[in-house]
Amino acid sequence: MKHKWIEHMVQAWDAFMEEMFSFIPEESKKHIKNARKEILLALKSVIEKRIEELEKGKKEIKKVKVEKS
């Protein structure tokens, strides 16, 4: 994984989910896992959109020549 902190967060989340939901039926666990995936995909799309906006902003910067008076 590119960023170690992300890997650590994923491992912590997985451990938390396993402990908290050890009593929940398997069918429910599948739904929770799918929901987690959807949340991560939503965050990914937000981050990608923000990156696009940042890159777009860089392209719009223009140099302006200032004359001395």
DSSP file (Angstrom, degrees, kcal/mol; ACC not computed):
  #  RESIDUE AA STRUCTURE BP1 BP2  ACC     N-H-->O    O-->H-N    N-H-->O    O-->H-N    TCO  KAPPA ALPHA  PHI   PSI    X-CA   Y-CA   Z-CA
    1    1 A M              0   0    0      0, 0.0     3,-0.1     0, 0.0     6,-0.0   0.000 360.0 360.0 360.0 143.6    0.0    0.0    0.0
    2    2 A K        +     0   0    0      1,-0.2     2,-0.6     2,-0.1     0, 0.0   0.903 360.0  41.6 -67.9 -43.1    1.3    3.5   -0.9
    3    3 A H    >>  -     0   0    0      1,-0.1     4,-1.5     2,-0.0     3,-0.5  -0.928  66.8-157.5-113.2 119.2    0.5    5.2    2.4
    4    4 A K  H 3> S+     0   0    0     -2,-0.6     4,-2.3     1,-0.2     5,-0.2   0.855  91.5  60.6 -61.9 -37.1    1.2    3.2    5.6
    5    5 A W  H 3> S+     0   0    0      1,-0.2     4,-2.2     2,-0.2    -1,-0.2   0.856 103.0  51.9 -63.4 -33.7   -1.3    5.3    7.7
    6    6 A I  H <> S+     0   0    0     -3,-0.5     4,-2.5     2,-0.2    -1,-0.2   0.924 108.3  51.0 -66.1 -43.6   -4.1    4.1    5.5
    7    7 A E  H  X S+     0   0    0     -4,-1.5     4,-2.2     1,-0.2    -2,-0.2   0.905 110.9  48.9 -59.3 -42.1   -3.1    0.5    5.9
    8    8 A H  H  X S+     0   0    0     -4,-2.3     4,-2.5     2,-0.2    -1,-0.2   0.894 110.2  50.7 -66.0 -40.2   -3.1    1.0    9.7
    9    9 A M  H  X S+     0   0    0     -4,-2.2     4,-2.7     2,-0.2    -2,-0.2   0.913 110.3  49.7 -63.8 -41.9   -6.5    2.6    9.7
   10   10 A V  H  X S+     0   0    0     -4,-2.5     4,-2.6     2,-0.2    -2,-0.2   0.919 111.8  48.2 -63.2 -43.9   -7.9   -0.3    7.6
   11   11 A Q  H  X S+     0   0    0     -4,-2.2     4,-2.3     2,-0.2    -2,-0.2   0.906 112.8  48.2 -63.8 -41.6   -6.5   -2.8   10.0
   12   12 A A  H  X S+     0   0    0     -4,-2.5     4,-2.5     2,-0.2    -2,-0.2   0.916 112.4  48.9 -64.9 -42.8   -7.8   -1.0   13.0
   13   13 A W  H  X S+     0   0    0     -4,-2.7     4,-2.9     2,-0.2     5,-0.2   0.927 111.1  49.9 -62.4 -44.9  -11.2   -0.7   11.4
   14   14 A D  H  X S+     0   0    0     -4,-2.6     4,-2.5     1,-0.2    -2,-0.2   0.908 111.8  47.9 -60.9 -43.1  -11.3   -4.4   10.6
   15   15 A A  H  X S+     0   0    0     -4,-2.3     4,-2.2     2,-0.2    -1,-0.2   0.913 112.9  48.9 -64.6 -42.7  -10.3   -5.3   14.1
   16   16 A F  H  X S+     0   0    0     -4,-2.5     4,-2.9     2,-0.2     5,-0.3   0.937 112.5  47.4 -61.6 -47.8  -13.0   -3.0   15.6
   17   17 A M  H  X S+     0   0    0     -4,-2.9     4,-2.3     1,-0.2    -2,-0.2   0.910 111.1  51.4 -62.0 -42.9  -15.7   -4.4   13.2
   18   18 A E  H  < S+     0   0    0     -4,-2.5    -1,-0.2    -5,-0.2    -2,-0.2   0.923 115.1  42.1 -61.1 -44.3  -14.7   -8.0   14.0
   19   19 A E  H >< S+     0   0    0     -4,-2.2     3,-0.9     1,-0.2    -2,-0.2   0.931 117.8  44.6 -68.9 -46.8  -14.9   -7.4   17.8
   20   20 A M  H 3< S+     0   0    0     -4,-2.9     3,-0.3     1,-0.2    -2,-0.2   0.832 120.7  38.4 -69.6 -32.7  -18.1   -5.3   17.8
   21   21 A F  T >< S+     0   0    0     -4,-2.3     3,-1.2    -5,-0.3    -1,-0.2   0.088  75.6 113.3-110.4  24.4  -20.0   -7.5   15.4
   22   22 A S  T <  S+     0   0    0     -3,-0.9    -1,-0.2     1,-0.3    -2,-0.1   0.743  82.2  49.7 -66.0 -21.4  -18.9  -11.0   16.5
   23   23 A F  T 3  S+     0   0    0     -3,-0.3    -1,-0.3    -4,-0.2    -2,-0.1   0.486  89.6 101.0 -94.4  -4.8  -22.4  -11.6   17.7
   24   24 A I  S <  S-     0   0    0     -3,-1.2     5,-0.1     1,-0.1    -3,-0.0  -0.597  81.1-103.2 -85.8 141.2  -24.2  -10.5   14.5
   25   25 A P     >  -     0   0    0      0, 0.0     4,-1.8     0, 0.0     3,-0.4  -0.196  30.7-111.8 -59.8 153.9  -25.4  -13.1   12.0
   26   26 A E  H  > S+     0   0    0      1,-0.2     4,-1.9     2,-0.2     5,-0.1   0.861 115.3  57.3 -57.6 -40.3  -23.4  -13.7    8.8
   27   27 A E  H  > S+     0   0    0      1,-0.2     4,-1.5     2,-0.2    -1,-0.2   0.909 107.6  47.9 -59.4 -42.3  -26.0  -12.3    6.5
   28   28 A S  H  > S+     0   0    0     -3,-0.4     4,-2.3     1,-0.2    -1,-0.2   0.877 106.7  57.2 -65.8 -37.6  -25.9   -9.0    8.4
   29   29 A K  H  X S+     0   0    0     -4,-1.8     4,-2.6     1,-0.2    -1,-0.2   0.872 102.6  55.2 -61.6 -36.9  -22.1   -8.9    8.3
   30   30 A K  H  X S+     0   0    0     -4,-1.9     4,-2.3     2,-0.2    -1,-0.2   0.919 108.5  47.8 -62.2 -42.8  -22.3   -9.1    4.5
   31   31 A H  H  X S+     0   0    0     -4,-1.5     4,-2.4     2,-0.2    -2,-0.2   0.903 111.8  49.7 -65.0 -40.9  -24.5   -6.0    4.4
   32   32 A I  H  X S+     0   0    0     -4,-2.3     4,-2.4     2,-0.2    -2,-0.2   0.914 110.3  50.6 -63.9 -42.8  -22.2   -4.2    6.8
   33   33 A K  H  X S+     0   0    0     -4,-2.6     4,-2.0     1,-0.2    -2,-0.2   0.915 111.4  48.0 -62.3 -43.0  -19.2   -5.1    4.7
   34   34 A N  H  X S+     0   0    0     -4,-2.3     4,-2.1     2,-0.2    -1,-0.2   0.887 110.4  51.9 -64.9 -38.8  -20.9   -3.8    1.5
   35   35 A A  H  X S+     0   0    0     -4,-2.4     4,-2.3     2,-0.2    -2,-0.2   0.910 108.1  51.9 -63.7 -41.4  -21.9   -0.6    3.3
   36   36 A R  H  X S+     0   0    0     -4,-2.4     4,-2.2     1,-0.2    -2,-0.2   0.907 108.7  51.0 -60.5 -41.9  -18.3   -0.1    4.4
   37   37 A K  H  X S+     0   0    0     -4,-2.0     4,-2.4     1,-0.2    -1,-0.2   0.912 109.2  50.5 -62.6 -42.3  -17.2   -0.5    0.8
   38   38 A E  H  X S+     0   0    0     -4,-2.1     4,-2.3     2,-0.2    -2,-0.2   0.881 108.9  51.6 -64.9 -38.3  -19.7    2.0   -0.4
   39   39 A I  H  X S+     0   0    0     -4,-2.3     4,-2.4     2,-0.2    -1,-0.2   0.923 110.8  48.2 -63.0 -43.7  -18.5    4.6    2.2
   40   40 A L  H  X S+     0   0    0     -4,-2.2     4,-2.4     1,-0.2    -2,-0.2   0.897 111.1  50.5 -64.2 -39.9  -14.9    4.1    1.0
   41   41 A L  H  X S+     0   0    0     -4,-2.4     4,-2.2     2,-0.2    -1,-0.2   0.881 109.7  51.3 -64.8 -37.5  -16.0    4.5   -2.6
   42   42 A A  H  X S+     0   0    0     -4,-2.3     4,-2.0     2,-0.2    -2,-0.2   0.926 110.9  47.5 -64.4 -44.6  -17.9    7.7   -1.7
   43   43 A L  H  X S+     0   0    0     -4,-2.4     4,-2.5     1,-0.2    -2,-0.2   0.901 109.9  54.2 -62.0 -40.5  -14.8    9.1    0.1
   44   44 A K  H  X S+     0   0    0     -4,-2.4     4,-2.7     1,-0.2    -1,-0.2   0.914 108.2  48.6 -60.1 -43.8  -12.7    8.1   -2.9
   45   45 A S  H  X S+     0   0    0     -4,-2.2     4,-2.2     2,-0.2    -1,-0.2   0.874 110.5  51.0 -67.0 -35.9  -14.9   10.1   -5.3
   46   46 A V  H  X S+     0   0    0     -4,-2.0     4,-2.2     2,-0.2    -2,-0.2   0.931 112.6  46.3 -64.2 -45.3  -14.8   13.1   -3.1
   47   47 A I  H  X S+     0   0    0     -4,-2.5     4,-2.3     2,-0.2    -2,-0.2   0.920 112.2  50.0 -63.7 -44.9  -11.0   13.0   -2.9
   48   48 A E  H  X S+     0   0    0     -4,-2.7     4,-2.2     1,-0.2    -1,-0.2   0.899 110.5  50.3 -62.0 -40.6  -10.8   12.5   -6.7
   49   49 A K  H  X S+     0   0    0     -4,-2.2     4,-2.2     1,-0.2    -1,-0.2   0.911 110.1  50.0 -63.8 -41.9  -13.1   15.5   -7.4
   50   50 A R  H  X S+     0   0    0     -4,-2.2     4,-2.2     2,-0.2    -2,-0.2   0.893 109.2  51.5 -64.2 -39.4  -11.1   17.7   -5.1
   51   51 A I  H  X S+     0   0    0     -4,-2.3     4,-2.6     2,-0.2     5,-0.2   0.917 108.7  51.6 -62.7 -43.0   -7.9   16.7   -6.8
   52   52 A E  H  X S+     0   0    0     -4,-2.2     4,-2.6     1,-0.2    -2,-0.2   0.914 109.8  49.7 -58.8 -43.2   -9.5   17.6  -10.2
   53   53 A E  H  X S+     0   0    0     -4,-2.2     4,-2.1     2,-0.2    -1,-0.2   0.893 110.9  49.3 -64.0 -40.2  -10.5   21.0   -8.8
   54   54 A L  H  X S+     0   0    0     -4,-2.2     4,-1.4     2,-0.2    -2,-0.2   0.917 113.6  45.5 -65.2 -42.9   -6.9   21.6   -7.5
   55   55 A E  H  X S+     0   0    0     -4,-2.6     4,-1.3     1,-0.2    -2,-0.2   0.886 111.4  52.7 -68.2 -38.3   -5.4   20.7  -10.9
   56   56 A K  H  X S+     0   0    0     -4,-2.6     4,-1.0     1,-0.2     3,-0.2   0.897 106.3  54.4 -62.6 -41.0   -7.9   22.7  -12.8
   57   57 A G  H  < S+     0   0    0     -4,-2.1     4,-0.4     1,-0.2     3,-0.4   0.847 103.4  55.9 -62.3 -35.5   -7.1   25.7  -10.7
   58   58 A K  H >< S+     0   0    0     -4,-1.4     3,-0.9     1,-0.2    -1,-0.2   0.869 104.4  53.1 -65.2 -36.6   -3.4   25.4  -11.5
   59   59 A K  H 3< S+     0   0    0     -4,-1.3    -1,-0.2     1,-0.2    -2,-0.2   0.749 103.2  58.0 -71.6 -23.9   -4.1   25.6  -15.2
   60   60 A E  T 3< S+     0   0    0     -4,-1.0     2,-0.3    -3,-0.4    -1,-0.2   0.507  77.3 111.5 -87.1  -4.4   -6.1   28.8  -14.9
   61   61 A I    <   -     0   0    0     -3,-0.9     2,-0.4    -4,-0.4    -3,-0.0  -0.548  49.0-170.2 -73.0 128.8   -3.2   30.8  -13.3
   62   62 A K        -     0   0    0     -2,-0.3     2,-0.3     2,-0.0    -2,-0.1  -0.943  20.9-124.7-122.7 143.5   -2.0   33.5  -15.7
   63   63 A K        -     0   0    0     -2,-0.4     2,-0.5     2,-0.0     0, 0.0  -0.672  23.9-157.5 -83.6 139.7    1.1   35.7  -15.4
   64   64 A V        -     0   0    0     -2,-0.3     2,-0.5     2,-0.0    -2,-0.0  -0.978  12.1-134.0-121.6 127.7    0.4   39.4  -15.6
   65   65 A K        -     0   0    0     -2,-0.5     2,-0.5     1,-0.0    -2,-0.0  -0.686  19.7-155.9 -82.8 127.9    3.1   41.9  -16.6
   66   66 A V        -     0   0    0     -2,-0.5     2,-0.3     0, 0.0    -2,-0.0  -0.906   6.7-142.4-108.3 125.2    3.2   44.9  -14.3
   67   67 A E        -     0   0    0     -2,-0.5     2,-0.3     1,-0.0    -2,-0.0  -0.663  16.1-126.3 -86.8 139.3    4.6   48.1  -15.6
   68   68 A K              0   0    0     -2,-0.3    -1,-0.0     1,-0.1     0, 0.0  -0.630 360.0 360.0 -82.2 141.5    6.6   50.3  -13.2
   69   69 A S              0   0    0     -2,-0.3    -1,-0.1     0, 0.0    -2,-0.0   0.429 360.0 360.0-105.9 360.0    5.5   53.8  -12.9
